[in-house]
Amino acid sequence: MQRITVQSTIRKEFVDITEQLRQEVRDAGWQNGVLLLFNPHTTAGLTINEGADPDVRRDILAALTRLVPDDGDYHHAEGNSDAHIKASLTGSSVLVPIQAGRLALGRWQSVFFCEYDGPRTRHVWLQFIADTQ
């Protein structure tokens, strides 16, 4: 299993990791199959969404903050319960198809590491599953 490192710079942000993933696919020589991305952190998530307009990321973070406020009536002693809840909402893994050695994403899609308790240095684990057909 391979991994990439992601560095967040503020408490809540979506870090576009698409180019890092493209480079990993090229370097590994993966051709056809799926790439499983797994985030082993409980206060961060992964998602695929529009990467062309940065306002989409801002809007998603704003909506998540309205749904799960930073200062809710939480009991978790570390003070980051909102981050745990947001991470559960976005999820800890995504699958990305690989076709002919390239990420098979839609025209506007990018892959984002969703940081909810930064800034931190994080990791995403990558597992390629080859097409056996």
N, C-alpha and C positions, 0 to 999 in steps of 0.2 A: 504494500500500500504506500502511495506517495502522499505528500502533503505540501500545501503552500502556506506561507505566512501572510497574515493580514494585519496591518497596523491601523488602528483607528486613532483619530486625533481629538474627538470630542465625545461627550457622553452618549449621544444618540446620533447615529449617521448610517447611511447606506453606502458601503464601499463597493464600487464596481470592480469585480474580480475577473471580468470576462477576458481581458487580455492576458492575465496570468494563466488562466485556464487554456487559452489558445496556445500559449507558449509551451505549457506542459504537454498538451496533446501532440504538438509538433516534435518536441524533444523526445517523447516516449515512442513516437512512431505508431501511435494508435490509429487504426483505419476505420473499422466499422463495428459498432456496438453501442453501448451506453456508458456514460460516465456517472457514477454515483458520487455525489458530493455529500460529505457528512461533517457537521459542525459539532465538536465534542464539548461545547460550552453551554452552560445553562442560562446565560443571560444574553445570548445572541442567537440569531437565526439565519436562514438562507431563503432567498426568494428569486424568482425570475419575473422581471417586469420591464417596462419601457426604460431604455437607457438614453434615448435621444434628448429628452427634455428633462433637465434636472428638477424642474418644478414637480414632476410626478413623485420623485423621492421625497421631496419636502411635504407634499400633500399626504402621502402615505404615513409619514412620521407624525404629522399633525393630527391625522385621523386616529392613529393608534394612541396618541397622547390624550385625545379627547375621550376615547374609550377606556383607557387605562391611565389615569392621571399619575404623575410622579409622586404625589403626596396623598394617596388614598388612605383609607383606614386599614393599614396593613399591620401584621404582627411579626413578620420576619425581622430579626434583630439587625441584619446587615444594612437595612434601609434601601434595598434594591428589589423589592417585591415587584414593582412595576416592570422591571427588566425581565424577571422570570416569566411574568404573564405574557408580555409582548413576544418573548422568545417562543412560548408555547403557541401563540397565535400564528406566527410565521413558519414555525417548524424547524426541524434540525437537519433536514436533508432535501435534496432535489436530484432528479435524474435528467441528464442532458444527452440526447442522441448524438452519436458521432458518425458521420458519413464521409467516406473518402478522406479521412484524416482531418476533418473540420467539425467544429461545433455546429450542430444543426439547429440553430436558433432562428426565430422569426426575424423579419427585417428590423424591427425596433427593439427586440429583446436584448437584455443584458442580464448577467447573473450578479446578484448583490449579496454581500455579507452584511447582515443587519445587526449593527452594534447598538445595544441598549444600555450598556454599563461601562462605557469607556472613559477615557482613552486607555486602550490596552493593545498588547501584542497577542494575536490569536492565531489559530491554525484551522485549516480546512483539510480534511482527509479526502483523498481521491482514490477511487477503486474503479478501474476500467473492467467492463464485462464485455468480452468479445462476442460478436455475432458468429455463431457456429454454423450458419447456413451456407 
